[in-house]
Amino acid sequence: RKEVEQDPGPFNVPEGATVAFNCTYSNSASQSFFWYRQDCRKEPKLLMSVYSSGNEDGRFTAQLNRASQYISLLIRDSKLSDSATYLCVVNSNSGYALNFGKGTSLLVTP
Amino acid sequence: SAVISQKPSRDICQRGTSLTIQCQVDSQVTMMFWYRQQPGQSLTLIATANQGSEATYESGFVIDKFPISRPNLTFSTLTVSNLSPEDSSIYLCSVLEDTGYGYTFGSGTRLTVV
């Protein structure tokens, strides 16, 4: 079983739509959780960290369910510029290095 | 956040040769990592580069194939040795910032082996 699993998509949504991505992780001892965004042929960039209480940053809301080992990302009022691959990221067994999901592709259309 | 300069940005190499990738950070960082991203795949950790000591390699990666140097807290190199077409990939360095900002990535090196 992979350490971090995501639905690869692609998710095709119209501008203004709300879209949700899900992710599960296998290591119950993981402590740090992130969503990264990767544009085509670019390096991953931190979108937001994910906290147990859930957190929001503008149009983006992240949730963590430790009991189910499940992480989600909700994007409201999608913009064309949100089109990218969204990577679910969890810290690894070694503590500091990261395990990446394969990413979920999002395409926002006019 | 830290600014990372990764070089080269891309290269085309012959089988059997080696490529050394450099990663320079504009601030001192304790933790530095090297990742590989194969076509259509997500990132896989190769190793953690430890300053002043040998790197810590993940399962499936060995020092003879991926020697790493970390001479100080702002610089590291990854060499991909004895290249084969299967090594064609994007290689990225990453740092965990001591300021608590989180993880930042270099812009990546796109390697094609012919």
Chai-1 contact restraints between the chains, C-beta under 6 A:
chainA,res_idxA,chainB,res_idxB,connection_type,confidence,min_distance_angstrom,max_distance_angstrom,comment,restraint_id
A,E43,B,L92,contact,1.0,0.0,6.0,A-B,restraint_1
A,E43,B,F105,contact,1.0,0.0,6.0,A-B,restraint_2
A,E43,B,S107,contact,1.0,0.0,6.0,A-B,restraint_3
A,E43,B,G108,contact,1.0,0.0,6.0,A-B,restraint_4
A,P44,B,F105,contact,1.0,0.0,6.0,A-B,restraint_5
A,L46,B,G102,contact,1.0,0.0,6.0,A-B,restraint_6
A,Y96,B,M31,contact,1.0,0.0,6.0,A-B,restraint_7
A,Y96,B,L96,contact,1.0,0.0,6.0,A-B,restraint_8
A,A97,B,F33,contact,1.0,0.0,6.0,A-B,restraint_9
A,A97,B,L45,contact,1.0,0.0,6.0,A-B,restraint_10
A,A97,B,T48,contact,1.0,0.0,6.0,A-B,restraint_11
A,F100,B,S42,contact,1.0,0.0,6.0,A-B,restraint_12
A,F100,B,L43,contact,1.0,0.0,6.0,A-B,restraint_13
A,G101,B,S42,contact,1.0,0.0,6.0,A-B,restraint_14
A,K102,B,S42,contact,1.0,0.0,6.0,A-B,restraint_15
A,G103,B,S42,contact,1.0,0.0,6.0,A-B,restraint_16
